[in-house]
């Protein structure tokens, strides 16, 4: 597609349930990021995928959070046993790697607004 | 490790005046410096960027300046308008595939009528 696509755009779930958020990056982009953004706050880094390398999971807040990227394209962020503090907008972004490994064309998806009730 | 500091965290200016937001970084290998604008309820979007081989780049009312010696780059908005109200983020993209992009903490810009 022309941009980074995220689904669903909105998700309301009950506390304790598991949720899956999907990100479809721009075709050809090898780098994919997940961020969390609470209302009025900055971008909280969660996880970073680059090609076939092992992902950088250093931003995941707890073991309830996990993510995978299949075939170097679509990524799924899973939150198990959701808590109210997980309520936020989850943003995905992708970029392509240029000569020497530099990243360009960094583009965000429109996000998934997660509400845990 | 790589780090970027963004100031101020909030900025209020009179409509028509100029606004300046500054980011300071620590990694001397960086060679690309983008700025993103995030309007309320929307995704961050790239508004301007600069590469290390130039010191300034302009796009209508927006400009970015880069001082590689001092390791800082700034966003300048002139003749501010109400639609400039947003949160602005600077970013420090990785220079290798092993590292990741780093965002500043954001500046909430408000334009007073």
Interface residues (C-beta under 8 A of the other chain):
Chain A: X30 X31 X33 X42 X43 X45 X48 X50 X51 X53 X56 X91 X95 X97 X100 X101 X102 X103 X104 X106 X107 X108 X109 X110 X111
Chain B: X31 X32 X34 X36 X42 X43 X44 X45 X46 X89 X91 X93 X94 X95 X96 X97 X98 X100 X101 X103 X104 X105 X106
